[in-house]
């Protein structure tokens, strides 16, 4: 037997034992025997470096050091989930689904929602290629070196899996392991970690992978993503992923109705404390993968999935003071400053009071004993006041009348819950907030600059708006606190690099109220350049898909302000992108102008999203439901029968994929 064959046999044995121990919880050999085999493999690999394999079981011990984690774009976006807290909300979700799918058989998969750090694992030819954090859902940090150390992450897969695909999972820290880690820290005289979730998230961003290897992290997989998966349902996806070598929780269940879904939720709301991991709810998914594709996504979340959150933990504490924060749009947010209290594993010192109406509704006052819970177990909020503990002489809370930062009288528009500071150009938090939004990752993504740097530059009088960023020099920045020559150079280079950011993101970066990422893309596509948008009328704006009265009015008000126009011109003079690129424009036509399409079914030569993009790029509008205004239904395989009936009743033409593509030919 050759050395290479001996190495491969040992690697295969160790992978199988690792899978049986960490995934199936069915160990076949003792820890000592495993360690001896691993040691033998290490010695062979060290003596024969030409047979190195990044996915060898020996690489799990760590040792690689990552100073800076590379930012990587996700091939398939990692969406967040919409939340629900009652059966009524689940039923409403089901109604919305049926409105799109029609009267078709509908089943669900219920999975426990584990509380950890989301991870995206890319596999090529059956081997781990890359591991990336969720980040903002569009891009995240490459943490492959650290993730290789986690025993339940398969480095090489079993069976016949796709050549390239992604596995989505949660990096968690089991409660027993977390307890042991804290016992060791206390014994060493160090402060204990606060909760497993934050500790897991922090672990995968450690620079030294050997430290990550020492932590008892696990990876629980809940989904797969690829151009085409050879699977028909969410439940079969979980079963197949388990066969390939992933650790997939066995608690998942197929449900045939919302009643069965609620039975599952009620069961695990009681039993969750028996689990070895933290869980904060149940994720409900439409089971059929074709139906998932048909339902698609909103700007933020899949329509085919919903998170049901268990009732949040609650604690009582004393309200010490109410302060007020000013956001970048001038919105005033009242904040309750509390006596520190431990809640769901973290120490809570502050909670949002939202607005004046909420303060009045709760009748919350300084000195009150209040009940605090984590809304969705993330953001602390005050739910009620313990009136039996209210001190004598308590005074009703009077909401502030002037901005706490610039002392301008506040305004409150009719129909809006929040008060606003109207001093847009002179209120410091609004100025710095707009610049912080401008430099953020989803906007201009300026390397070398963070929120604190923006405040520092503003306080030093170097910037008063985001156009000023493009005039900064290293000589101005270098003398500042916490700055040095290299930091100053990186910042100036980061600003210069942002000039290549495409028009739709520049438009989003401007911070026009109500113009988020999706709206910015639609406006950029509709108008092509900033001049056309600045000169658009209200009537023209509301003709753009998904642009309503409120957004249109906000866009007009923004560009009606001469100061904003002047800033745009300064940005243009610095070379920012204020029109769609030649490639983007080349792909846009008016061929489908004033036509509305509904896309239904599964397609062969083109994906659903690509088809929708073709419609929009050629001037058409995509709708999720059929009405008398629908021009065509583009039908693929497995189109819902109720949609066909509705289209026939309304006389809406149903066309095939090839017929649609023929419409685009000159």
C-alpha positions as CSV (number, residue, x, y, z in Angstrom):
1,X,0.0,0.0,0.0
2,X,1.4,3.4,-1.0
3,X,1.7,6.3,1.5
4,X,-1.0,8.2,-0.4
5,X,-3.4,5.3,-0.2
6,X,-2.7,5.0,3.6
7,X,-3.5,8.7,4.0
8,X,-6.7,8.5,2.0
9,X,-7.9,5.4,4.0
10,X,-7.3,7.1,7.3
11,X,-9.0,10.3,6.1
12,X,-12.0,8.3,5.0
13,X,-12.2,6.4,8.4
14,X,-11.9,9.6,10.4
15,X,-14.6,11.3,8.4
16,X,-17.0,8.4,8.9
17,X,-16.3,8.3,12.7
18,X,-16.6,12.1,12.9
19,X,-20.0,11.9,11.1
20,X,-21.3,9.1,13.4
21,X,-20.1,10.9,16.5
22,X,-21.0,14.5,15.9
23,X,-24.0,14.2,13.5
24,X,-25.6,10.8,14.3
25,X,-24.6,10.8,18.0
26,X,-23.7,7.1,17.4
27,X,-20.0,6.7,18.2
28,X,-18.4,3.5,16.9
29,X,-14.9,3.8,18.5
30,X,-13.6,5.4,21.7
31,X,-12.2,8.9,21.9
32,X,-8.8,7.4,22.5
33,X,-8.9,5.3,19.3
34,X,-10.1,8.3,17.3
35,X,-7.3,10.4,18.7
36,X,-4.7,7.8,17.8
37,X,-5.9,7.5,14.2
38,X,-5.9,11.3,14.0
39,X,-2.3,11.4,15.3
40,X,-1.2,8.8,12.8
41,X,-2.7,10.8,10.0
42,X,-1.0,14.0,11.2
43,X,2.4,12.3,11.2
44,X,1.9,11.0,7.7
45,X,0.7,14.3,6.4
46,X,3.6,16.2,8.0
47,X,6.1,13.7,6.5
48,X,4.4,13.9,3.1
49,X,3.4,17.6,2.5
50,X,2.7,16.9,-1.2
51,X,-0.5,15.2,-0.2
52,X,-1.9,18.2,1.7
53,X,-5.7,18.6,1.7
54,X,-7.4,21.6,3.1
55,X,-10.4,19.4,3.9
56,X,-8.5,16.7,5.8
57,X,-9.8,15.8,9.3
58,X,-6.4,17.1,10.7
59,X,-7.3,20.6,9.6
60,X,-10.1,20.8,12.3
61,X,-7.5,21.5,15.0
62,X,-7.1,25.0,13.6
63,X,-3.9,27.1,13.7
64,X,-4.7,29.5,10.8
65,X,-4.8,33.2,11.7
66,X,-7.1,35.6,9.9
67,X,-6.3,39.3,10.5
68,X,-8.9,40.7,8.1
69,X,-12.0,38.8,7.0
70,X,-12.7,39.2,3.3
71,X,-16.2,40.5,2.3
72,X,-17.9,38.1,-0.1
73,X,-21.2,38.5,-2.0
74,X,-23.7,35.7,-1.5
75,X,-24.7,33.9,-4.8
76,X,-28.2,33.5,-3.3
77,X,-29.4,36.3,-1.0
78,X,-29.9,35.3,2.7
79,X,-33.2,36.8,3.6
80,X,-34.5,37.5,7.1
81,X,-37.9,36.2,8.2
82,X,-41.2,37.9,9.0
83,X,-42.3,37.3,12.6
84,X,-45.6,36.2,14.0
85,X,-46.8,35.8,17.6
86,X,-50.3,34.3,17.3
87,X,-52.5,31.7,15.5
88,X,-54.4,34.6,13.9
89,X,-51.2,36.0,12.3
90,X,-50.3,32.5,11.0
91,X,-53.8,32.2,9.5
92,X,-53.4,35.6,7.8
93,X,-50.1,34.4,6.3
94,X,-51.8,31.3,5.0
95,X,-54.5,33.5,3.4
96,X,-51.9,35.6,1.6
97,X,-50.2,32.4,0.3
98,X,-53.5,31.0,-1.0
99,X,-54.3,34.3,-2.7
100,X,-51.1,33.8,-4.8
101,X,-51.2,30.0,-5.2
102,X,-54.9,29.6,-5.5
103,X,-56.9,26.5,-4.3
104,X,-54.1,23.9,-4.3
105,X,-53.0,21.3,-1.8
106,X,-50.8,23.0,0.8
107,X,-48.5,21.4,3.4
108,X,-46.0,22.9,5.7
109,X,-42.7,22.0,7.3
110,X,-42.1,23.1,10.9
111,X,-38.6,23.5,12.2
112,X,-37.3,24.8,15.5
113,X,-35.7,28.2,15.2
114,X,-32.3,27.9,16.8
115,X,-30.7,30.9,18.4
116,X,-27.2,31.3,17.0
117,X,-25.2,32.9,14.1
118,X,-26.3,32.3,10.5
119,X,-23.8,30.8,8.2
120,X,-23.6,30.0,4.4
121,X,-21.5,27.0,3.4
122,X,-20.6,26.6,-0.3
123,X,-19.7,23.1,-1.5
124,X,-18.0,22.3,-4.8
125,X,-17.6,18.7,-6.1
126,X,-18.6,17.5,-2.6
127,X,-16.0,19.5,-0.6
128,X,-16.3,22.5,1.6
129,X,-15.2,25.5,-0.5
130,X,-16.1,28.5,1.5
131,X,-18.0,29.6,4.7
132,X,-19.5,33.1,4.8
133,X,-21.4,34.8,7.6
134,X,-24.9,36.2,6.8
135,X,-23.7,39.8,7.1
136,X,-26.5,42.0,5.6
137,X,-27.9,39.2,3.6
138,X,-26.3,40.4,0.4
139,X,-22.7,39.9,1.5
140,X,-20.9,38.6,4.5
141,X,-17.4,37.8,5.9
142,X,-15.4,34.8,4.8
143,X,-14.8,32.7,7.9
144,X,-13.8,29.4,6.2
145,X,-10.7,28.9,8.3
146,X,-12.7,29.0,11.5
147,X,-15.6,27.0,10.3
148,X,-13.4,24.1,9.2
149,X,-12.7,23.5,12.9
150,X,-16.3,22.8,13.7
151,X,-16.8,19.0,13.9
152,X,-20.4,18.9,12.7
153,X,-19.5,20.8,9.5
154,X,-18.7,18.2,6.9
155,X,-15.5,18.9,5.0
156,X,-16.4,16.3,2.4
157,X,-19.9,15.0,1.7
158,X,-21.4,11.6,1.3
159,X,-23.5,10.4,-1.6
160,X,-24.6,12.1,-4.9
161,X,-25.0,15.8,-4.2
162,X,-25.0,18.7,-6.7
163,X,-21.7,19.9,-8.1
164,X,-22.1,23.4,-6.6
165,X,-24.6,24.3,-3.9
166,X,-24.9,26.2,-0.7
167,X,-26.0,24.9,2.7
168,X,-27.6,27.4,5.1
169,X,-27.3,26.8,8.8
170,X,-26.9,28.2,12.3
171,X,-23.7,28.1,14.3
172,X,-24.8,27.4,17.9
173,X,-23.2,26.7,21.2
174,X,-24.9,23.9,23.1
175,X,-26.0,24.8,26.7
176,X,-23.8,22.2,28.3
177,X,-20.7,23.4,26.4
178,X,-21.5,27.0,27.2
179,X,-21.8,26.2,30.9
180,X,-18.5,24.4,30.9
181,X,-16.8,27.4,29.2
182,X,-18.1,29.7,31.8
183,X,-17.0,27.5,34.7
184,X,-13.5,27.5,33.2
185,X,-13.5,31.3,32.9
186,X,-14.8,31.9,36.4
187,X,-12.1,29.5,37.7
188,X,-9.5,31.5,35.8
189,X,-10.8,34.7,37.4
190,X,-12.4,36.0,34.2
191,X,-15.9,37.3,33.6
192,X,-18.4,34.7,32.3
193,X,-19.9,35.0,28.9
194,X,-23.5,36.5,28.9
195,X,-25.3,34.1,26.5
196,X,-24.7,31.2,24.0
197,X,-25.9,33.2,21.0
198,X,-23.5,36.1,21.3
199,X,-20.6,33.8,22.3
200,X,-21.2,31.6,19.1
201,X,-21.3,34.7,16.9
202,X,-18.2,36.1,18.5
203,X,-16.4,32.8,18.2
204,X,-16.6,32.5,14.4
205,X,-15.0,35.9,14.1
206,X,-11.9,35.1,16.3
207,X,-8.6,35.7,14.5
208,X,-7.0,32.5,15.7
209,X,-8.8,29.4,14.4
210,X,-7.1,27.3,17.1
211,X,-9.1,29.1,19.7
212,X,-12.3,28.4,17.7
213,X,-11.4,24.7,17.6
214,X,-11.3,24.7,21.4
215,X,-15.0,25.8,21.6
216,X,-17.8,23.2,21.4
217,X,-19.6,24.9,18.5
218,X,-22.0,23.0,16.3
219,X,-23.6,23.7,12.9
220,X,-27.3,22.9,12.4
221,X,-28.4,23.0,8.8
222,X,-31.9,24.1,7.8
223,X,-31.8,24.7,4.0
224,X,-30.0,24.3,0.7
225,X,-29.7,26.8,-2.2
226,X,-28.7,26.1,-5.8
227,X,-29.7,27.0,-9.4
228,X,-31.6,23.7,-9.5
229,X,-32.0,21.3,-6.7
230,X,-33.1,17.6,-7.4
231,X,-35.7,17.8,-4.6
232,X,-39.4,18.4,-4.4
233,X,-40.0,19.5,-0.8
234,X,-38.5,21.3,2.2
235,X,-38.9,18.1,4.3
236,X,-37.1,15.9,1.7
237,X,-34.4,18.6,1.5
238,X,-33.7,18.2,5.2
239,X,-33.6,14.4,4.9
240,X,-31.3,14.5,1.9
241,X,-29.0,17.0,3.6
242,X,-28.7,14.6,6.6
243,X,-27.7,11.8,4.3
244,X,-25.0,14.0,2.7
245,X,-23.4,14.4,6.1
246,X,-25.0,17.6,7.6
247,X,-26.3,17.8,11.1
248,X,-30.0,18.4,10.6
249,X,-32.2,18.6,13.7
250,X,-34.6,15.6,13.9
251,X,-37.5,17.6,15.5
252,X,-38.8,19.0,12.1
253,X,-42.3,17.8,11.1
254,X,-44.5,17.9,8.1
255,X,-47.9,19.5,8.8
256,X,-51.1,19.3,6.7
257,X,-52.9,22.3,8.2
258,X,-52.4,25.4,10.4
259,X,-54.0,23.4,13.3
260,X,-51.2,20.9,13.0
261,X,-48.7,23.7,12.8
262,X,-50.1,25.2,16.1
263,X,-49.9,21.8,17.7
264,X,-46.2,21.6,16.9
265,X,-45.7,25.1,18.2
266,X,-47.5,24.4,21.5
267,X,-45.6,21.2,22.0
268,X,-42.2,22.8,21.6
269,X,-43.1,25.9,23.6
270,X,-43.4,23.6,26.5
271,X,-40.5,21.2,25.6
272,X,-38.0,23.7,24.4
273,X,-36.3,23.9,27.8
274,X,-35.4,20.2,27.5
275,X,-33.4,20.8,24.3
276,X,-29.6,20.9,24.4
277,X,-29.7,24.3,22.5
278,X,-31.4,27.6,22.9
279,X,-34.4,28.1,20.6
280,X,-36.7,31.1,20.4
281,X,-39.5,29.9,18.1
282,X,-40.6,27.8,15.2
283,X,-40.0,28.4,11.5
284,X,-43.0,27.5,9.3
285,X,-42.3,26.9,5.6
286,X,-44.4,26.0,2.6
287,X,-43.3,22.4,2.0
288,X,-43.5,22.2,-1.8
289,X,-40.3,23.8,-3.4
290,X,-42.1,24.7,-6.6
291,X,-44.7,26.5,-4.5
292,X,-41.9,28.3,-2.7
293,X,-40.5,29.5,-6.0
294,X,-44.0,30.6,-7.1
295,X,-44.4,32.6,-3.9
296,X,-41.0,34.3,-4.2
297,X,-39.8,37.1,-1.9
298,X,-40.7,40.6,-0.7
299,X,-37.8,43.1,-0.4
300,X,-36.9,41.6,3.0
301,X,-38.3,38.1,3.4
302,X,-39.5,35.0,1.7
303,X,-43.3,34.9,1.3
304,X,-43.2,31.1,1.8
305,X,-41.7,31.2,5.3
306,X,-42.8,32.7,8.7
307,X,-41.1,32.7,12.1
308,X,-43.4,32.1,15.0
309,X,-41.7,33.6,18.1
310,X,-42.3,32.1,21.6
311,X,-43.4,34.5,24.3
312,X,-40.5,36.6,25.3
313,X,-38.9,36.5,28.7
314,X,-40.0,39.2,31.1
315,X,-38.3,41.0,34.0
316,X,-39.1,44.0,36.3
317,X,-36.8,46.9,37.0
318,X,-36.9,50.6,37.8
319,X,-37.1,53.4,35.2
320,X,-34.4,55.9,36.1
321,X,-34.7,58.5,33.4
322,X,-36.3,59.2,30.0
323,X,-34.0,60.6,27.3
324,X,-34.6,61.4,23.7
325,X,-32.6,60.4,20.6
326,X,-32.6,62.2,17.2
327,X,-32.4,60.0,14.1
328,X,-31.0,60.9,10.7
329,X,-34.5,61.8,9.4
330,X,-35.1,64.0,12.5
331,X,-37.4,61.5,14.1
332,X,-37.4,61.7,17.9
333,X,-37.2,58.4,19.8
334,X,-37.8,58.4,23.6
335,X,-35.5,56.0,25.4
336,X,-36.1,54.5,28.9
337,X,-32.9,54.3,30.9
338,X,-33.3,51.5,33.4
339,X,-31.6,50.0,36.5
340,X,-29.6,47.1,34.9
341,X,-31.6,43.9,34.8
342,X,-30.7,40.4,33.4
343,X,-33.1,39.4,30.7
344,X,-32.8,36.4,28.3
345,X,-29.1,36.1,29.0
346,X,-28.1,39.8,28.5
347,X,-28.0,42.8,30.9
348,X,-30.6,45.4,29.8
349,X,-30.0,49.0,30.7
350,X,-32.2,50.8,28.0
351,X,-35.5,50.2,26.3
352,X,-37.3,52.0,23.5
353,X,-40.5,53.9,24.4
354,X,-41.2,54.4,20.6
355,X,-43.2,57.7,20.7
356,X,-45.4,60.1,22.7
357,X,-48.5,58.0,22.2
358,X,-46.8,54.9,23.6
359,X,-45.7,56.8,26.7
360,X,-49.3,58.1,27.2
361,X,-50.8,54.7,26.7
362,X,-48.5,53.1,29.3
363,X,-48.6,56.2,31.5
364,X,-45.0,55.4,32.2
365,X,-43.1,57.8,34.6
366,X,-39.7,58.2,36.0
367,X,-39.4,56.2,39.2
368,X,-41.9,53.6,38.1
369,X,-41.3,49.8,38.4
370,X,-41.7,48.5,34.8
371,X,-42.0,45.2,33.1
372,X,-39.5,44.7,30.3
373,X,-39.3,42.1,27.6
374,X,-37.4,41.6,24.5
375,X,-39.6,42.1,21.4
376,X,-38.8,39.1,19.4
377,X,-36.2,38.5,22.1
378,X,-33.9,41.1,20.5
379,X,-35.0,44.7,21.2
380,X,-36.0,45.4,24.8
381,X,-39.3,47.1,25.3
382,X,-41.5,48.2,28.3
383,X,-44.8,46.4,28.3
384,X,-46.5,47.7,31.4
385,X,-46.1,49.5,34.7
386,X,-46.5,48.0,38.1
387,X,-48.8,50.7,39.5
388,X,-48.7,49.1,43.0
389,X,-45.0,50.2,43.2
390,X,-45.5,53.7,41.9
391,X,-43.9,56.3,44.3
392,X,-46.1,58.9,45.9
393,X,-45.9,62.3,44.3
394,X,-45.2,60.8,40.8
395,X,-45.5,63.2,38.0
396,X,-47.0,62.4,34.6
397,X,-44.4,62.4,31.8
398,X,-44.4,65.5,29.6
399,X,-43.1,64.8,26.2
400,X,-40.4,67.3,25.1
401,X,-41.3,70.2,22.8
402,X,-37.9,71.1,21.5
403,X,-35.0,69.1,19.9
404,X,-32.6,67.9,22.6
405,X,-29.7,68.5,20.3
406,X,-30.3,71.8,18.5
407,X,-33.3,73.1,20.6
408,X,-35.5,73.7,17.5
409,X,-39.3,73.4,18.2
410,X,-40.5,69.9,17.3
411,X,-43.3,69.2,14.8
412,X,-45.7,66.3,14.4
413,X,-47.3,65.7,11.1
414,X,-50.9,64.7,10.9
415,X,-51.3,60.9,10.9
416,X,-47.7,60.2,12.1
417,X,-46.8,58.8,15.5
418,X,-43.4,60.4,15.9
419,X,-42.3,64.0,16.5
420,X,-39.6,65.4,14.2
421,X,-36.9,68.0,14.4
422,X,-37.3,70.1,11.2
423,X,-33.8,71.5,11.4
424,X,-32.4,69.1,8.8
425,X,-29.3,71.0,7.9
426,X,-28.4,72.3,11.3
427,X,-29.1,69.5,13.8
428,X,-25.8,67.6,14.5
429,X,-27.3,64.0,14.8
430,X,-29.2,64.5,11.6
431,X,-26.1,65.7,9.8
432,X,-23.9,62.9,11.1
433,X,-26.8,60.3,10.7
434,X,-27.1,61.1,7.0
435,X,-23.4,60.8,6.4
436,X,-23.3,57.5,8.4
437,X,-26.1,56.2,6.2
438,X,-24.2,57.4,3.1
439,X,-21.1,55.5,4.0
440,X,-22.9,52.3,5.1
441,X,-22.3,48.9,3.5
442,X,-25.6,48.8,1.5
443,X,-25.0,52.4,0.2
444,X,-21.5,53.7,-0.7
445,X,-19.7,51.0,1.4
446,X,-16.7,53.2,2.2
447,X,-13.8,51.2,3.5
448,X,-11.8,52.6,6.4
449,X,-14.6,54.7,7.8
450,X,-17.2,54.0,10.5
451,X,-19.8,55.9,12.5
452,X,-17.4,57.1,15.1
453,X,-15.0,58.5,12.4
454,X,-17.9,60.4,10.9
455,X,-18.7,62.1,14.3
456,X,-15.0,62.8,14.8
457,X,-14.7,64.5,11.3
458,X,-17.9,66.5,11.9
459,X,-16.8,67.6,15.4
460,X,-13.5,68.7,14.0
461,X,-15.3,70.8,11.3
462,X,-13.9,68.8,8.4
463,X,-17.3,67.7,7.1
464,X,-20.8,69.1,7.3
465,X,-22.4,66.9,4.6
466,X,-21.5,63.8,2.6
467,X,-20.1,65.7,-0.4
468,X,-17.4,67.0,1.9
469,X,-16.0,63.5,2.2
470,X,-14.6,63.7,-1.3
471,X,-12.5,66.8,-0.5
472,X,-10.8,65.2,2.5
473,X,-7.0,64.9,2.4
474,X,-4.6,62.7,4.4
475,X,-3.0,65.8,5.8
476,X,-6.3,66.9,7.4
477,X,-7.1,63.4,8.8
478,X,-3.7,62.2,10.1
479,X,-3.5,64.6,13.1
480,X,-6.9,63.6,14.5
481,X,-7.4,61.4,17.6
482,X,-7.1,57.6,16.9
483,X,-5.8,58.4,13.4
484,X,-2.4,57.7,11.9
485,X,-0.8,57.9,8.4
486,X,-2.0,54.4,7.3
487,X,-5.6,55.0,8.7
488,X,-5.8,58.4,6.9
489,X,-4.6,56.9,3.6
490,X,-7.1,54.0,3.9
491,X,-9.9,56.4,4.5
492,X,-9.1,58.6,1.5
493,X,-8.6,55.6,-0.7
494,X,-11.9,54.1,0.5
495,X,-13.7,57.4,-0.4
496,X,-12.1,57.4,-3.9
497,X,-13.0,53.8,-4.5
498,X,-16.7,54.5,-3.7
499,X,-16.9,56.6,-6.9
500,X,-17.4,53.3,-8.8
501,X,-20.6,52.4,-6.8
502,X,-23.5,52.1,-9.3
503,X,-26.3,54.7,-9.6
504,X,-29.0,52.8,-7.7
505,X,-26.9,52.6,-4.6
506,X,-25.8,56.2,-4.9
507,X,-29.5,57.1,-5.0
508,X,-30.2,55.0,-1.9
509,X,-27.1,56.6,-0.2
510,X,-28.6,60.1,-0.6
511,X,-31.0,59.3,2.3
512,X,-34.2,60.5,0.7
513,X,-37.0,59.6,3.2
514,X,-38.9,56.4,2.3
515,X,-36.4,55.6,-0.5
516,X,-35.0,52.3,0.6
517,X,-32.8,49.9,-1.4
518,X,-35.7,48.4,-3.5
519,X,-37.3,51.8,-4.2
520,X,-34.0,53.3,-5.3
521,X,-33.5,50.4,-7.8
522,X,-37.0,51.0,-9.2
523,X,-36.4,54.7,-9.6
524,X,-33.0,54.2,-11.1
525,X,-34.4,51.8,-13.6
526,X,-37.4,54.0,-14.4
527,X,-35.5,57.2,-14.9
528,X,-32.0,56.1,-15.9
529,X,-30.2,59.2,-14.5
530,X,-30.4,61.7,-11.7
531,X,-31.5,64.7,-13.9
532,X,-34.6,62.9,-15.2
533,X,-35.5,61.9,-11.6
534,X,-34.9,65.4,-10.2
535,X,-37.2,66.9,-12.9
536,X,-40.0,64.2,-12.6
537,X,-43.4,65.4,-11.6
538,X,-45.6,63.9,-8.9
539,X,-47.9,62.4,-11.6
540,X,-45.0,60.8,-13.4
541,X,-43.5,59.4,-10.2
542,X,-46.6,57.6,-9.1
543,X,-46.7,55.8,-12.4
544,X,-43.6,53.9,-11.5
545,X,-44.1,50.4,-10.1
546,X,-44.6,50.5,-6.3
547,X,-44.1,54.3,-6.0
548,X,-47.0,55.7,-4.0
549,X,-48.0,59.2,-3.0
550,X,-45.8,59.3,0.1
551,X,-42.6,58.3,-1.7
552,X,-43.3,60.5,-4.7
553,X,-43.9,63.5,-2.4
554,X,-40.7,62.8,-0.5
555,X,-38.6,62.6,-3.7
556,X,-40.1,65.9,-4.9
557,X,-39.5,67.6,-1.5
558,X,-35.9,66.4,-1.4
559,X,-35.0,67.8,-4.8
560,X,-37.0,71.0,-4.3
561,X,-34.5,71.9,-1.7
562,X,-31.7,73.9,-3.4
563,X,-29.2,72.7,-0.8
564,X,-29.8,69.1,-1.8
565,X,-29.4,69.9,-5.5
566,X,-26.1,71.7,-4.7
567,X,-24.8,68.6,-2.8
568,X,-25.8,66.4,-5.7
569,X,-23.9,68.6,-8.2
570,X,-20.8,68.5,-5.9
571,X,-21.0,64.7,-5.8
572,X,-21.3,64.7,-9.6
573,X,-18.2,66.9,-9.9
574,X,-16.3,64.4,-7.9
575,X,-17.1,61.6,-10.3
576,X,-19.9,59.7,-8.6
577,X,-22.2,57.6,-10.8
578,X,-25.5,59.4,-11.4
579,X,-26.8,57.4,-14.3
580,X,-27.1,53.7,-15.2
581,X,-24.1,52.1,-16.8
582,X,-23.9,51.5,-20.5
583,X,-24.4,47.8,-19.9
584,X,-27.5,48.4,-17.8
585,X,-28.9,50.9,-20.4
586,X,-28.2,48.4,-23.2
587,X,-30.4,45.9,-21.6
588,X,-33.3,48.2,-21.1
589,X,-36.1,48.9,-23.6
590,X,-39.7,50.1,-23.7
591,X,-40.9,46.9,-25.5
592,X,-43.2,45.9,-22.7
593,X,-44.2,49.4,-21.6
594,X,-47.7,49.7,-20.0
595,X,-48.0,45.8,-19.9
596,X,-48.5,43.9,-16.6
597,X,-47.4,40.3,-16.2
598,X,-48.1,37.6,-13.7
599,X,-45.4,34.9,-13.6
600,X,-46.6,31.4,-12.5
601,X,-45.1,27.9,-12.5
602,X,-41.5,26.6,-12.9
603,X,-39.4,27.4,-16.0
604,X,-36.8,25.5,-18.0
605,X,-34.4,27.9,-19.8
606,X,-34.6,30.8,-17.4
607,X,-35.2,31.2,-13.7
608,X,-38.3,33.0,-12.3
609,X,-36.2,35.9,-11.0
610,X,-34.4,36.3,-14.4
611,X,-37.8,36.3,-16.1
612,X,-39.1,39.0,-13.8
613,X,-36.0,41.1,-14.4
614,X,-36.5,40.8,-18.2
615,X,-40.0,42.1,-17.8
616,X,-38.9,45.1,-15.7
617,X,-35.8,45.8,-17.9
618,X,-38.1,46.0,-20.9
619,X,-40.5,48.5,-19.3
620,X,-43.1,46.0,-18.1
621,X,-44.6,45.6,-14.6
622,X,-44.7,42.3,-12.6
623,X,-47.7,41.6,-10.4
624,X,-48.3,38.8,-8.0
625,X,-52.0,38.3,-8.6
626,X,-54.3,38.2,-11.7
627,X,-56.7,41.0,-12.3
628,X,-58.5,42.8,-15.1
629,X,-55.4,45.0,-15.5
630,X,-53.1,41.9,-16.2
631,X,-51.9,41.9,-19.8
632,X,-50.4,38.3,-19.8
633,X,-49.8,35.3,-17.5
634,X,-46.4,33.7,-18.3
635,X,-47.0,30.1,-17.4
636,X,-44.4,27.4,-16.6
637,X,-44.8,23.8,-15.4
638,X,-47.0,23.3,-12.4
639,X,-49.0,26.5,-12.8
640,X,-51.7,26.7,-10.1
641,X,-55.1,25.5,-11.6
642,X,-57.0,28.4,-9.9
643,X,-54.8,30.9,-11.6
644,X,-55.7,29.4,-15.0
645,X,-59.4,29.5,-14.1
646,X,-59.1,33.2,-13.1
647,X,-57.1,34.1,-16.2
648,X,-59.7,32.4,-18.4
649,X,-62.6,34.0,-16.6
650,X,-61.1,37.5,-17.0
651,X,-59.9,36.8,-20.6
652,X,-56.2,37.3,-19.7
653,X,-54.0,35.6,-22.3
654,X,-51.8,32.8,-21.0
655,X,-48.4,32.5,-22.8
656,X,-45.5,30.1,-22.5
657,X,-41.9,30.9,-21.6
658,X,-40.8,30.7,-25.3
659,X,-43.7,32.9,-26.4
660,X,-42.7,35.5,-23.8
661,X,-39.1,35.5,-25.0
662,X,-40.2,35.9,-28.6
663,X,-42.0,39.1,-27.5
664,X,-38.6,40.6,-26.7
665,X,-37.0,39.9,-30.1
666,X,-36.8,43.0,-32.4
